[in-house]
Amino acid sequence: MLVLLPPSEGKAPSGRGAPVKLESLALPSLGAARQAVLEELTELCAADEEKAREVLGLSEGLRGEVAKNAGLPTAGARPAGEIYTGVLYDALDLASLDTAAKRRAGRSLLVFSGLWGAVRTTDRIPSYRCSMGVRLPGLGALGAHWRAPMASALPEAAGEGLVLDLRSSAYAAAWKPKGEVAGRTATVRVLHAQLVDGVEKRSVVSHFNKATKGKIVRSLLTAGIAPKGPAELVEALRDLGHTVEAEAPGRAGRPWALDVVVTEIH
C-alpha cells in the first residue's frame, strides 16, 4: 500500500543535526529536480527578500520564512514525519504509534512537496516554505516542474498494491496515476451528514476533512492492514468503523472515488 499525503503549510522548526543530503532521500531519481528547486529557492531568498515574499505568496507576518529558506543548505534536518504539522498530522500522530506501526508508516507514506517532490516520513529534511502552487522565476510552476520526474518515479514506488491518494488538488497536479496504476488507486472525500428538518443533508468539510484523513491512515497503520486494492480498502475501512460509500469506476484505468461520511465534527 502506498499512501499519498499533502504536506502542511506550517512546519516544526529544523533540527540541530546534519543538513539535508539529497542523495539520501527516497525516490533518488528525483535528485536532479530537487537540486534545481533547492538552488533557485535559496538563491532567490538570499538575494531579494521582497521578491521572494511575493513569489512565495507570504504575508508580512511570514517574512521570517524567507530567511529560513535562504539557509536551507546548512539548516539542521529532522525526519519529515516530525517536520510536518497541522490538522492531518495531528490526527495521524506518528510519534505515538507503536514500533510496528511506525515501520509501516515509513514504508507506505509518501508526502508530496513543492521543494522535495515527495519524501518518506523517515527522510530527514529541514523546515521550509515552498508550496506546490509556487511559480519560480526560472523553473516556472512547480506543479509542472515535477510532472516528468514524477511520471517515472511514482509508478515504481506504487509497486503492485493499493494507492490511497489523500492529496489536495495542488499536489495531485504533480502526478496523476494512469492506466493500471489508476485502476488500483482510491481517492477520499469526507462528507458531513446532519439532519435538517428531518432530512439528511450532506456537505463537504475542509478542516475536518484533513482530520478524518489522518484518522483513516492511523487506523490502517495501527491495525496492520494493507489492502491490495480499492475494494479491499472499502471493506477494511468499514471493519474499522468508518462509514464508506463507493462505486467501482465505470471504465477500467480510472481511480475509485470513496466518500467517508461523518456525523460529528470535532
ZADO-1210 file (C-alpha; in nm, 4 decimals, padded with zeros to 6 digits):
<atoms>
<atom x="00.0000" y="00.0000" z="00.0000" code="MET" pos="1"/>
<atom x="00.1223" y="00.3485" z="-00.0886" code="LEU" pos="2"/>
<atom x="-00.0459" y="00.6454" z="00.0803" code="VAL" pos="3"/>
<atom x="-00.0023" y="00.9853" z="-00.0855" code="LEU" pos="4"/>
<atom x="-00.0286" y="01.2793" z="00.1556" code="LEU" pos="5"/>
<atom x="-00.0179" y="01.6572" z="00.1176" code="PRO" pos="6"/>
<atom x="00.2383" y="01.8451" z="00.3283" code="PRO" pos="7"/>
<atom x="00.1407" y="02.1062" z="00.5866" code="SER" pos="8"/>
<atom x="00.1823" y="02.4790" z="00.5323" code="GLU" pos="9"/>
<atom x="00.3106" y="02.5236" z="00.8844" code="GLY" pos="10"/>
<atom x="00.6119" y="02.3177" z="00.9877" code="LYS" pos="11"/>
<atom x="00.8050" y="02.2398" z="01.3016" code="ALA" pos="12"/>
<atom x="01.1482" y="02.4056" z="01.3383" code="PRO" pos="13"/>
<atom x="01.4516" y="02.2459" z="01.1770" code="SER" pos="14"/>
<atom x="01.6636" y="02.0207" z="01.3917" code="GLY" pos="15"/>
<atom x="02.0200" y="02.0689" z="01.5035" code="ARG" pos="16"/>
<atom x="02.1559" y="01.7680" z="01.3239" code="GLY" pos="17"/>
<atom x="02.3332" y="01.7369" z="00.9925" code="ALA" pos="18"/>
<atom x="02.1905" y="01.9241" z="00.6900" code="PRO" pos="19"/>
<atom x="01.9752" y="01.7510" z="00.4318" code="VAL" pos="20"/>
<atom x="02.1517" y="01.5131" z="00.1947" code="LYS" pos="21"/>
<atom x="01.9583" y="01.4970" z="-00.1282" code="LEU" pos="22"/>
<atom x="02.1177" y="01.1671" z="-00.2236" code="GLU" pos="23"/>
<atom x="01.9781" y="01.0056" z="00.0917" code="SER" pos="24"/>
<atom x="01.6132" y="01.0928" z="00.0245" code="LEU" pos="25"/>
<atom x="01.3682" y="00.8339" z="-00.1054" code="ALA" pos="26"/>
<atom x="01.2929" y="00.8283" z="-00.4790" code="LEU" pos="27"/>
<atom x="01.6524" y="00.9115" z="-00.5777" code="PRO" pos="28"/>
<atom x="01.5536" y="00.9641" z="-00.9420" code="SER" pos="29"/>
<atom x="01.4033" y="01.2966" z="-00.8276" code="LEU" pos="30"/>
<atom x="01.7503" y="01.4156" z="-00.7243" code="GLY" pos="31"/>
<atom x="01.8210" y="01.6495" z="-01.0158" code="ALA" pos="32"/>
<atom x="01.4755" y="01.8077" z="-00.9965" code="ALA" pos="33"/>
<atom x="01.5170" y="01.8562" z="-00.6198" code="ARG" pos="34"/>
<atom x="01.8578" y="02.0166" z="-00.6655" code="GLN" pos="35"/>
<atom x="01.7172" y="02.2595" z="-00.9217" code="ALA" pos="36"/>
<atom x="01.4348" y="02.3774" z="-00.6938" code="VAL" pos="37"/>
<atom x="01.6601" y="02.3970" z="-00.3861" code="LEU" pos="38"/>
<atom x="01.9215" y="02.6058" z="-00.5659" code="GLU" pos="39"/>
<atom x="01.6774" y="02.8556" z="-00.7167" code="GLU" pos="40"/>
<atom x="01.4720" y="02.8862" z="-00.3993" code="LEU" pos="41"/>
<atom x="01.7723" y="02.9523" z="-00.1748" code="THR" pos="42"/>
<atom x="01.9289" y="03.1962" z="-00.4210" code="GLU" pos="43"/>
<atom x="01.6034" y="03.3885" z="-00.4588" code="LEU" pos="44"/>
<atom x="01.5505" y="03.4121" z="-00.0841" code="CYS" pos="45"/>
<atom x="01.9112" y="03.5174" z="-00.0182" code="ALA" pos="46"/>
<atom x="01.9170" y="03.7818" z="-00.2910" code="ALA" pos="47"/>
<atom x="01.5820" y="03.9641" z="-00.2712" code="ASP" pos="48"/>
<atom x="01.3580" y="03.9289" z="00.0324" code="GLU" pos="49"/>
<atom x="01.0672" y="04.1306" z="-00.1114" code="GLU" pos="50"/>
<atom x="01.0634" y="03.9448" z="-00.4417" code="LYS" pos="51"/>
<atom x="01.0932" y="03.6129" z="-00.2622" code="ALA" pos="52"/>
<atom x="00.7990" y="03.7011" z="-00.0377" code="ARG" pos="53"/>
<atom x="00.5924" y="03.7904" z="-00.3441" code="GLU" pos="54"/>
<atom x="00.6870" y="03.4718" z="-00.5312" code="VAL" pos="55"/>
<atom x="00.6115" y="03.2528" z="-00.2295" code="LEU" pos="56"/>
<atom x="00.2863" y="03.4328" z="-00.1508" code="GLY" pos="57"/>
<atom x="00.3915" y="03.5185" z="00.2051" code="LEU" pos="58"/>
<atom x="00.2284" y="03.7834" z="00.4209" code="SER" pos="59"/>
<atom x="00.4268" y="04.0433" z="00.6148" code="GLU" pos="60"/>
<atom x="00.3921" y="03.8268" z="00.9236" code="GLY" pos="61"/>
<atom x="00.5680" y="03.5391" z="00.7483" code="LEU" pos="62"/>
<atom x="00.8682" y="03.7434" z="00.6366" code="ARG" pos="63"/>
<atom x="01.0933" y="03.5260" z="00.8510" code="GLY" pos="64"/>
<atom x="01.0222" y="03.2281" z="00.6250" code="GLU" pos="65"/>
<atom x="01.2337" y="03.3913" z="00.3525" code="VAL" pos="66"/>
<atom x="01.5471" y="03.3930" z="00.5694" code="ALA" pos="67"/>
<atom x="01.4731" y="03.0350" z="00.6731" code="LYS" pos="68"/>
<atom x="01.4642" y="02.9286" z="00.3065" code="ASN" pos="69"/>
<atom x="01.7902" y="03.1114" z="00.2346" code="ALA" pos="70"/>
<atom x="01.9636" y="02.8925" z="00.4929" code="GLY" pos="71"/>
<atom x="01.8227" y="02.5572" z="00.3802" code="LEU" pos="72"/>
<atom x="02.1507" y="02.4014" z="00.2569" code="PRO" pos="73"/>
<atom x="02.3074" y="02.4293" z="00.6031" code="THR" pos="74"/>
<atom x="01.9980" y="02.4022" z="00.8247" code="ALA" pos="75"/>
<atom x="01.9651" y="02.1000" z="01.0515" code="GLY" pos="76"/>
<atom x="01.7362" y="01.8231" z="00.9310" code="ALA" pos="77"/>
<atom x="01.4764" y="01.6080" z="01.1079" code="ARG" pos="78"/>
<atom x="01.2544" y="01.3215" z="00.9890" code="PRO" pos="79"/>
<atom x="00.9804" y="01.4611" z="00.7653" code="ALA" pos="80"/>
<atom x="00.7226" y="01.2992" z="00.9925" code="GLY" pos="81"/>
<atom x="00.8380" y="01.5412" z="01.2643" code="GLU" pos="82"/>
<atom x="00.8626" y="01.8456" z="01.0353" code="ILE" pos="83"/>
<atom x="00.5064" y="01.8334" z="00.9001" code="TYR" pos="84"/>
<atom x="00.2428" y="01.9528" z="01.1452" code="THR" pos="85"/>
<atom x="-00.1196" y="02.0675" z="01.1183" code="GLY" pos="86"/>
<atom x="-00.4596" y="01.9028" z="01.1355" code="VAL" pos="87"/>
<atom x="-00.3913" y="01.5899" z="00.9290" code="LEU" pos="88"/>
<atom x="-00.0599" y="01.5183" z="01.1003" code="TYR" pos="89"/>
<atom x="-00.2028" y="01.5878" z="01.4456" code="ASP" pos="90"/>
<atom x="-00.4730" y="01.3267" z="01.3796" code="ALA" pos="91"/>
<atom x="-00.2180" y="01.0846" z="01.2336" code="LEU" pos="92"/>
<atom x="00.0087" y="01.1384" z="01.5380" code="ASP" pos="93"/>
<atom x="00.3025" y="00.9380" z="01.4099" code="LEU" pos="94"/>
<atom x="00.5015" y="00.9830" z="01.7310" code="ALA" pos="95"/>
<atom x="00.2504" y="00.7837" z="01.9366" code="SER" pos="96"/>
<atom x="00.2342" y="00.4830" z="01.7020" code="LEU" pos="97"/>
<atom x="00.3877" y="00.1594" z="01.8256" code="ASP" pos="98"/>
<atom x="00.7105" y="00.0354" z="01.6702" code="THR" pos="99"/>
<atom x="00.5459" y="-00.1909" z="01.4131" code="ALA" pos="100"/>
<atom x="00.3038" y="00.0808" z="01.3004" code="ALA" pos="101"/>
<atom x="00.5904" y="00.3300" z="01.2689" code="LYS" pos="102"/>
<atom x="00.7713" y="00.0859" z="01.0412" code="ARG" pos="103"/>
<atom x="00.4584" y="00.0530" z="00.8289" code="ARG" pos="104"/>
<atom x="00.4339" y="00.4324" z="00.8102" code="ALA" pos="105"/>
<atom x="00.7938" y="00.4586" z="00.6934" code="GLY" pos="106"/>
<atom x="00.7265" y="00.2092" z="00.4145" code="ARG" pos="107"/>
<atom x="00.3862" y="00.3281" z="00.2981" code="SER" pos="108"/>
<atom x="00.3543" y="00.7051" z="00.3497" code="LEU" pos="109"/>
<atom x="00.4745" y="00.9482" z="00.0849" code="LEU" pos="110"/>
<atom x="00.4392" y="01.3227" z="00.1447" code="VAL" pos="111"/>
<atom x="00.4288" y="01.5470" z="-00.1630" code="PHE" pos="112"/>
<atom x="00.6215" y="01.8740" z="-00.1552" code="SER" pos="113"/>
<atom x="00.6848" y="02.1726" z="-00.3790" code="GLY" pos="114"/>
<atom x="01.0531" y="02.1648" z="-00.2806" code="LEU" pos="115"/>
<atom x="01.1352" y="01.7932" z="-00.2481" code="TRP" pos="116"/>
<atom x="00.8801" y="01.6443" z="-00.4897" code="GLY" pos="117"/>
<atom x="00.7873" y="01.3667" z="-00.2481" code="ALA" pos="118"/>
<atom x="00.9535" y="01.2261" z="00.0643" code="VAL" pos="119"/>
<atom x="00.9065" y="00.9404" z="00.3075" code="ARG" pos="120"/>
<atom x="00.8241" y="01.0347" z="00.6662" code="THR" pos="121"/>
<atom x="01.1632" y="00.8943" z="00.7656" code="THR" pos="122"/>
<atom x="01.3557" y="01.1176" z="00.5226" code="ASP" pos="123"/>
<atom x="01.5495" y="01.3881" z="00.7048" code="ARG" pos="124"/>
<atom x="01.4660" y="01.7392" z="00.5788" code="ILE" pos="125"/>
<atom x="01.4845" y="02.0940" z="00.7189" code="PRO" pos="126"/>
<atom x="01.1816" y="02.3149" z="00.7802" code="SER" pos="127"/>
<atom x="01.0979" y="02.5170" z="00.4668" code="TYR" pos="128"/>
<atom x="00.8280" y="02.7212" z="00.2960" code="ARG" pos="129"/>
<atom x="00.7515" y="02.6420" z="-00.0690" code="CYS" pos="130"/>
<atom x="00.4101" y="02.5177" z="-00.1772" code="SER" pos="131"/>
<atom x="00.3362" y="02.3297" z="-00.4985" code="MET" pos="132"/>
<atom x="00.1455" y="02.6352" z="-00.6238" code="GLY" pos="133"/>
<atom x="00.4637" y="02.8474" z="-00.6366" code="VAL" pos="134"/>
<atom x="00.5961" y="02.9694" z="-00.9727" code="ARG" pos="135"/>
<atom x="00.9702" y="03.0293" z="-00.9500" code="LEU" pos="136"/>
<atom x="01.1150" y="03.2899" z="-01.1919" code="PRO" pos="137"/>
<atom x="01.3497" y="03.0397" z="-01.3560" code="GLY" pos="138"/>
<atom x="01.1878" y="02.6970" z="-01.3247" code="LEU" pos="139"/>
<atom x="00.8294" y="02.8175" z="-01.3579" code="GLY" pos="140"/>
<atom x="00.5297" y="02.6482" z="-01.1994" code="ALA" pos="141"/>
<atom x="00.6451" y="02.3759" z="-00.9620" code="LEU" pos="142"/>
<atom x="00.3473" y="02.1516" z="-01.0383" code="GLY" pos="143"/>
<atom x="00.4643" y="02.1367" z="-01.3991" code="ALA" pos="144"/>
<atom x="00.8307" y="02.1067" z="-01.2988" code="HIS" pos="145"/>
<atom x="00.7611" y="01.7858" z="-01.1091" code="TRP" pos="146"/>
<atom x="00.5374" y="01.6083" z="-01.3628" code="ARG" pos="147"/>
<atom x="00.8060" y="01.4489" z="-01.5791" code="ALA" pos="148"/>
<atom x="01.0289" y="01.3133" z="-01.2979" code="PRO" pos="149"/>
<atom x="00.7219" y="01.2022" z="-01.1024" code="MET" pos="150"/>
<atom x="00.5827" y="01.0175" z="-01.4030" code="ALA" pos="151"/>
<atom x="00.8919" y="00.7967" z="-01.3913" code="SER" pos="152"/>
<atom x="00.9400" y="00.7617" z="-01.0143" code="ALA" pos="153"/>
<atom x="00.5874" y="00.7181" z="-00.8790" code="LEU" pos="154"/>
<atom x="00.4678" y="00.4086" z="-01.0699" code="PRO" pos="155"/>
<atom x="00.7742" y="00.2249" z="-00.9410" code="GLU" pos="156"/>
<atom x="00.7076" y="00.3463" z="-00.5857" code="ALA" pos="157"/>
<atom x="00.3454" y="00.2330" z="-00.6149" code="ALA" pos="158"/>
<atom x="00.4532" y="-00.1243" z="-00.6771" code="GLY" pos="159"/>
<atom x="00.1617" y="-00.3595" z="-00.7327" code="GLU" pos="160"/>
<atom x="-00.0633" y="-00.2659" z="-00.4414" code="GLY" pos="161"/>
<atom x="-00.3235" y="-00.0082" z="-00.3470" code="LEU" pos="162"/>
<atom x="-00.2538" y="00.3624" z="-00.3951" code="VAL" pos="163"/>
<atom x="-00.4522" y="00.5671" z="-00.1422" code="LEU" pos="164"/>
<atom x="-00.4446" y="00.9245" z="-00.2713" code="ASP" pos="165"/>
<atom x="-00.5257" y="01.1787" z="00.0011" code="LEU" pos="166"/>
<atom x="-00.3565" y="01.4782" z="-00.1611" code="ARG" pos="167"/>
<atom x="-00.5141" y="01.8192" z="-00.2129" code="SER" pos="168"/>
<atom x="-00.5689" y="01.9321" z="-00.5726" code="SER" pos="169"/>
<atom x="-00.2499" y="02.1414" z="-00.5966" code="ALA" pos="170"/>
<atom x="-00.0321" y="01.8428" z="-00.5066" code="TYR" pos="171"/>
<atom x="-00.2365" y="01.5962" z="-00.7093" code="ALA" pos="172"/>
<atom x="-00.1457" y="01.8015" z="-01.0176" code="ALA" pos="173"/>
<atom x="00.2191" y="01.6948" z="-00.9842" code="ALA" pos="174"/>
<atom x="00.1341" y="01.3298" z="-01.0562" code="TRP" pos="175"/>
<atom x="-00.1857" y="01.1698" z="-01.1784" code="LYS" pos="176"/>
<atom x="-00.1971" y="00.7883" z="-01.1716" code="PRO" pos="177"/>
<atom x="-00.2614" y="00.6445" z="-01.5151" code="LYS" pos="178"/>
<atom x="-00.3580" y="00.3133" z="-01.6652" code="GLY" pos="179"/>
<atom x="-00.3210" y="00.0076" z="-01.4490" code="GLU" pos="180"/>
<atom x="-00.1962" y="00.2104" z="-01.1508" code="VAL" pos="181"/>
<atom x="-00.5029" y="00.4362" z="-01.1683" code="ALA" pos="182"/>
<atom x="-00.7256" y="00.1282" z="-01.1555" code="GLY" pos="183"/>
<atom x="-00.5928" y="00.0421" z="-00.8089" code="ARG" pos="184"/>
<atom x="-00.5979" y="00.4000" z="-00.6827" code="THR" pos="185"/>
<atom x="-00.8620" y="00.5352" z="-00.4443" code="ALA" pos="186"/>
<atom x="-00.9307" y="00.8989" z="-00.3570" code="THR" pos="187"/>
<atom x="-01.1271" y="01.0027" z="-00.0490" code="VAL" pos="188"/>
<atom x="-01.3840" y="01.2765" z="00.0049" code="ARG" pos="189"/>
<atom x="-01.5153" y="01.3478" z="00.3548" code="VAL" pos="190"/>
<atom x="-01.8842" y="01.4401" z="00.3869" code="LEU" pos="191"/>
<atom x="-02.0600" y="01.5718" z="00.6962" code="HIS" pos="192"/>
<atom x="-02.4120" y="01.4288" z="00.7316" code="ALA" pos="193"/>
<atom x="-02.6641" y="01.6071" z="00.9511" code="GLN" pos="194"/>
<atom x="-03.0417" y="01.6177" z="00.9873" code="LEU" pos="195"/>
<atom x="-03.2083" y="01.9415" z="00.8820" code="VAL" pos="196"/>
<atom x="-03.5851" y="01.9469" z="00.9412" code="ASP" pos="197"/>
<atom x="-03.5830" y="01.5695" z="00.9462" code="GLY" pos="198"/>
<atom x="-03.3967" y="01.5398" z="00.6148" code="VAL" pos="199"/>
<atom x="-03.0337" y="01.4302" z="00.5920" code="GLU" pos="200"/>
<atom x="-02.8130" y="01.6928" z="00.4339" code="LYS" pos="201"/>
<atom x="-02.4522" y="01.6332" z="00.3380" code="ARG" pos="202"/>
<atom x="-02.1774" y="01.8864" z="00.2916" code="SER" pos="203"/>
<atom x="-01.8092" y="01.8761" z="00.2079" code="VAL" pos="204"/>
<atom x="-01.5954" y="01.9822" z="00.5036" code="VAL" pos="205"/>
<atom x="-01.2498" y="02.1355" z="00.4892" code="SER" pos="206"/>
<atom x="-01.0843" y="02.1406" z="00.8300" code="HIS" pos="207"/>
<atom x="-01.2368" y="01.8106" z="00.9425" code="PHE" pos="208"/>
<atom x="-01.1588" y="01.6606" z="00.6029" code="ASN" pos="209"/>
<atom x="-00.7905" y="01.6702" z="00.6986" code="LYS" pos="210"/>
<atom x="-00.8512" y="01.5307" z="01.0463" code="ALA" pos="211"/>
<atom x="-01.0596" y="01.2423" z="00.9126" code="THR" pos="212"/>
<atom x="-00.7942" y="01.1527" z="00.6557" code="LYS" pos="213"/>
<atom x="-00.5318" y="01.1487" z="00.9305" code="GLY" pos="214"/>
<atom x="-00.7507" y="00.9194" z="01.1407" code="LYS" pos="215"/>
<atom x="-00.8109" y="00.6869" z="00.8450" code="ILE" pos="216"/>
<atom x="-00.4383" y="00.6444" z="00.7835" code="VAL" pos="217"/>
<atom x="-00.3689" y="00.5978" z="01.1525" code="ARG" pos="218"/>
<atom x="-00.6363" y="00.3280" z="01.1842" code="SER" pos="219"/>
<atom x="-00.4910" y="00.1346" z="00.8896" code="LEU" pos="220"/>
<atom x="-00.1354" y="00.1585" z="01.0251" code="LEU" pos="221"/>
<atom x="-00.2378" y="00.0635" z="01.3773" code="THR" pos="222"/>
<atom x="-00.4397" y="-00.2359" z="01.2603" code="ALA" pos="223"/>
<atom x="-00.1610" y="-00.3506" z="01.0294" code="GLY" pos="224"/>
<atom x="-00.3979" y="-00.3599" z="00.7333" code="ILE" pos="225"/>
<atom x="-00.2573" y="-00.3174" z="00.3811" code="ALA" pos="226"/>
<atom x="-00.5445" y="-00.3606" z="00.1326" code="PRO" pos="227"/>
<atom x="-00.4487" y="-00.4933" z="-00.2107" code="LYS" pos="228"/>
<atom x="-00.6932" y="-00.2692" z="-00.3955" code="GLY" pos="229"/>
<atom x="-00.9801" y="-00.0200" z="-00.3581" code="PRO" pos="230"/>
<atom x="-01.2499" y="-00.2833" z="-00.2993" code="ALA" pos="231"/>
<atom x="-01.0470" y="-00.4335" z="-00.0149" code="GLU" pos="232"/>
<atom x="-00.9878" y="-00.0820" z="00.1222" code="LEU" pos="233"/>
<atom x="-01.3617" y="-00.0169" z="00.1424" code="VAL" pos="234"/>
<atom x="-01.4118" y="-00.3408" z="00.3360" code="GLU" pos="235"/>
<atom x="-01.1190" y="-00.2661" z="00.5669" code="ALA" pos="236"/>
<atom x="-01.2387" y="00.0860" z="00.6489" code="LEU" pos="237"/>
<atom x="-01.5880" y="-00.0392" z="00.7254" code="ARG" pos="238"/>
<atom x="-01.4428" y="-00.3067" z="00.9518" code="ASP" pos="239"/>
<atom x="-01.2518" y="-00.0294" z="01.1317" code="LEU" pos="240"/>
<atom x="-01.5754" y="00.1598" z="01.1973" code="GLY" pos="241"/>
<atom x="-01.5749" y="00.4149" z="00.9153" code="HIS" pos="242"/>
<atom x="-01.8886" y="00.4818" z="00.7102" code="THR" pos="243"/>
<atom x="-01.7779" y="00.4478" z="00.3495" code="VAL" pos="244"/>
<atom x="-01.9724" y="00.4727" z="00.0254" code="GLU" pos="245"/>
<atom x="-01.8083" y="00.3787" z="-00.3013" code="ALA" pos="246"/>
<atom x="-01.8805" y="00.2581" z="-00.6510" code="GLU" pos="247"/>
<atom x="-01.6350" y="00.0977" z="-00.8867" code="ALA" pos="248"/>
<atom x="-01.5495" y="00.3311" z="-01.1772" code="PRO" pos="249"/>
<atom x="-01.7398" y="00.2711" z="-01.4966" code="GLY" pos="250"/>
<atom x="-01.4240" y="00.2226" z="-01.7028" code="ARG" pos="251"/>
<atom x="-01.1000" y="00.0394" z="-01.6448" code="ALA" pos="252"/>
<atom x="-00.7989" y="00.2511" z="-01.5604" code="GLY" pos="253"/>
<atom x="-00.9959" y="00.5043" z="-01.3557" code="ARG" pos="254"/>
<atom x="-00.9477" y="00.5697" z="-00.9824" code="PRO" pos="255"/>
<atom x="-01.2125" y="00.4770" z="-00.7306" code="TRP" pos="256"/>
<atom x="-01.3782" y="00.7702" z="-00.5505" code="ALA" pos="257"/>
<atom x="-01.4666" y="00.6954" z="-00.1881" code="LEU" pos="258"/>
<atom x="-01.6974" y="00.9049" z="00.0298" code="ASP" pos="259"/>
<atom x="-01.6341" y="00.8787" z="00.4026" code="VAL" pos="260"/>
<atom x="-01.9418" y="01.0053" z="00.5860" code="VAL" pos="261"/>
<atom x="-01.9114" y="01.1560" z="00.9337" code="VAL" pos="262"/>
<atom x="-02.1887" y="01.2776" z="01.1620" code="THR" pos="263"/>
<atom x="-01.9796" y="01.4647" z="01.4166" code="GLU" pos="264"/>
<atom x="-01.7149" y="01.7295" z="01.3594" code="ILE" pos="265"/>
<atom x="-01.4625" y="01.7716" z="01.6379" code="HIS" pos="266"/>
</atoms>
